[in-house]
Amino acid sequence: MPPPEPLLEVRGLRCGYGRIEAVKGVDLEVREGEIAALVGANGAGKTTLLRAISGVLPIRAGSIRFAGEPIEGLRPHERVAHGIVQVPEGRQLFAPLSVEDNLRLGAFRRGRERTEANLARVFALFPQLAERRDVPAGALSGGQQQMCAIGRALMAGPRLLLLDEPSMGLAPTLVEQILATVARLRGEGVTVLLVEQNAVAALSLADRGWVLETGRIAHAGSGRALLDDPAVKAAYLGL
């Protein structure tokens, strides 16, 4: 039996900023129900690639297909409507607004009934947010802010969640909690493309992964295979 078609398929993707081409012909695919990890050094092009997939950054060449359909011409909010939702690096919450208001902003395209159901789901996933639902988001701890950013994305009901550096700046125990949540989301049917500075943790969690080096894929394989690859260990994992 042939494998299922990829949910996300990227071919020959090139994009960048001004004269700088940060992503130089990347190919990758993510299948439904997977956690896929993209790792590499700072400046390798990981965030740029996520921004191109979510539509925030226009592409210069190549193609992006989602659920079998080309999406290069869709604007960011149209991609959200199709089920592609990004949690940006740095969380980017609206600090003066309450936790609940930040969460509800993620559901601006959803009807009232779906919004309430998704809000209950987020509060079940992150009980700390339920306890602080009326607190301004700017008053939350770093870990709680990351939970709020992920929760806001989940309010949109994503099929594909793009997670950009969710563990940045967090204590090790909070990193474990956030990554455990990512694994739980996979169990609930959400497909995840994860960019993560903690390469060992990301690849340990991932079904498949890629190492990005100066805008190109340097290594690809299952998470386990990349963890065991001597070249990846020496260059990226500190092992």
C-alpha positions in Angstrom: 0.0 0.0 0.0 1.5 3.4 -1.0 2.2 5.9 1.7 -0.4 8.7 2.1 0.1 12.0 0.2 2.0 14.6 2.2 0.0 17.2 4.0 2.7 19.8 3.3 5.0 19.6 0.3 7.7 22.1 -0.4 9.8 21.9 -3.6 12.7 24.0 -4.7 11.8 26.8 -2.3 13.8 30.0 -2.5 13.1 33.1 -0.5 14.9 35.9 1.5 15.2 39.5 2.3 16.3 42.1 -0.2 19.4 40.9 -2.0 20.0 38.1 0.6 18.6 34.7 -0.3 18.2 32.9 3.0 16.5 29.7 1.7 18.2 28.2 -1.3 16.2 25.5 -3.0 14.7 23.6 -0.1 12.7 20.4 -0.6 10.7 18.8 2.3 7.4 17.1 3.0 5.4 16.6 6.2 2.7 13.9 6.4 -0.5 14.2 8.4 -0.1 13.3 12.0 3.6 13.7 12.1 5.9 15.8 14.2 8.7 17.1 11.8 11.7 19.0 13.2 13.9 21.5 11.4 17.1 22.2 13.2 20.3 24.0 12.5 22.5 26.9 13.6 21.3 30.4 14.1 20.9 32.2 10.7 20.5 28.9 8.8 17.1 30.0 7.4 14.7 28.0 9.7 12.5 30.9 10.6 12.6 32.3 7.1 11.3 28.9 5.8 8.4 28.9 8.3 7.5 32.5 7.3 7.4 31.5 3.7 5.1 28.5 4.5 2.7 30.7 6.5 2.7 33.3 3.8 4.3 36.1 5.8 7.3 36.2 3.4 6.8 35.9 -0.4 8.8 33.2 -2.2 11.1 33.8 -5.1 11.0 30.4 -6.7 9.6 26.9 -6.0 6.3 25.6 -4.8 4.3 25.0 -1.6 1.4 22.6 -1.7 -1.0 21.9 1.3 -3.4 19.0 1.2 -2.6 18.6 -2.4 -3.4 22.2 -3.4 -0.9 24.9 -4.4 -1.0 27.8 -1.9 1.8 30.1 -3.1 -0.9 32.7 -4.1 -2.7 32.7 -0.8 -2.3 35.5 1.7 -1.5 34.6 5.4 -5.1 34.8 6.6 -6.2 32.6 3.7 -3.7 30.0 4.7 -4.9 30.2 8.3 -8.4 29.4 6.9 -6.9 26.4 5.2 -5.5 25.1 8.5 -1.9 26.5 8.5 -1.2 28.4 11.7 2.2 29.7 13.0 3.3 30.3 16.6 6.0 32.9 16.0 9.4 33.1 17.7 9.2 35.5 20.7 5.4 34.7 21.3 4.2 38.2 20.1 1.3 38.4 22.5 -0.8 41.5 23.0 0.6 42.3 26.5 -2.1 44.7 27.8 -4.9 42.3 26.8 -6.0 39.5 29.1 -5.1 35.9 28.5 -8.6 35.1 27.4 -8.7 38.0 25.0 -5.4 36.9 23.4 -6.7 33.4 23.0 -10.0 34.6 21.4 -8.1 36.7 18.9 -6.8 33.4 17.5 -10.4 32.4 16.7 -11.5 35.5 14.7 -12.5 33.3 11.8 -14.4 30.8 13.8 -18.1 30.8 14.8 -19.1 31.3 18.4 -19.8 27.6 19.1 -16.4 26.5 17.7 -14.7 29.3 19.6 -16.1 28.2 22.9 -15.2 24.6 22.3 -11.6 25.5 21.3 -11.3 27.7 24.4 -12.3 24.9 26.6 -9.8 22.6 24.9 -7.0 25.1 25.4 -7.8 25.6 29.1 -7.8 21.8 29.5 -4.4 21.6 27.8 -3.0 24.5 29.8 -4.7 24.7 33.2 -2.4 27.6 34.3 -4.0 29.7 31.6 -7.5 28.9 32.9 -6.4 30.1 36.3 -5.1 33.3 34.9 -7.6 34.0 32.1 -8.3 37.6 33.3 -4.6 38.5 33.9 -2.9 40.7 31.2 -0.7 38.5 29.0 2.3 40.7 29.8 2.1 39.8 33.4 2.6 36.0 32.7 5.8 34.2 33.2 7.8 33.2 30.1 6.5 29.7 30.1 2.9 30.8 30.6 3.3 33.3 27.7 4.5 30.4 25.5 1.5 28.4 26.5 -0.7 31.4 25.6 0.9 31.7 22.2 0.4 28.0 21.4 -3.1 28.2 22.8 -3.9 31.2 20.6 -2.8 29.2 17.5 -4.9 26.2 18.6 -8.0 28.5 18.7 -7.8 28.6 14.9 -8.2 24.9 14.7 -5.0 24.1 12.8 -4.3 21.0 10.7 -0.6 22.1 10.5 1.0 23.9 13.4 4.2 25.8 12.7 6.1 26.2 16.0 9.1 28.5 15.9 11.5 28.1 18.9 8.9 27.3 21.5 11.6 26.6 24.2 13.6 29.8 23.8 14.4 31.4 27.1 12.6 28.8 29.2 13.9 26.8 32.2 14.5 23.1 31.5 11.4 21.9 33.3 9.2 24.2 31.3 10.9 23.1 28.1 10.0 19.5 29.0 6.4 20.6 29.6 6.1 22.5 26.3 7.5 19.6 24.3 5.3 17.1 26.1 2.4 19.3 25.0 3.6 19.1 21.4 3.6 15.3 21.6 0.1 15.4 23.0 -1.1 17.6 20.1 0.1 14.9 17.7 -2.0 12.4 19.6 -5.0 14.7 19.1 -4.4 14.8 15.3 -2.5 18.0 14.9 0.5 17.9 12.5 3.5 19.9 13.7 6.5 21.4 12.0 8.9 22.3 14.8 11.8 24.7 14.6 13.7 24.2 17.9 17.1 25.4 19.3 17.2 22.2 21.5 18.1 19.9 18.6 18.4 16.8 20.7 15.0 17.3 22.3 13.4 18.1 18.9 14.8 15.2 17.1 14.0 12.8 19.9 10.4 13.9 19.5 10.2 14.0 15.7 9.1 11.4 13.2 11.3 13.0 10.6 13.7 15.9 10.5 16.1 18.0 8.5 19.2 19.9 9.3 19.3 23.2 7.6 22.7 24.8 6.8 23.1 28.2 5.2 19.7 27.9 3.5 20.1 24.3 2.3 19.2 20.9 3.6 22.4 19.3 4.8 21.0 16.1 6.4 17.5 14.5 6.3 16.0 11.4 7.8 14.0 10.1 10.7 14.5 11.8 14.0 16.2 8.7 15.4 18.5 8.4 12.3 19.6 12.0 12.6 20.3 11.6 16.3 22.6 8.6 15.5 24.3 10.3 12.6 28.0 11.0 13.6 28.2 14.1 11.4 25.0 15.6 12.9 26.2 14.7 16.4 29.5 16.4 15.9 28.2 19.6 14.1 24.8 20.2 15.7 24.1 18.2 18.8 27.2 18.8 20.9 27.8 15.1 21.2 
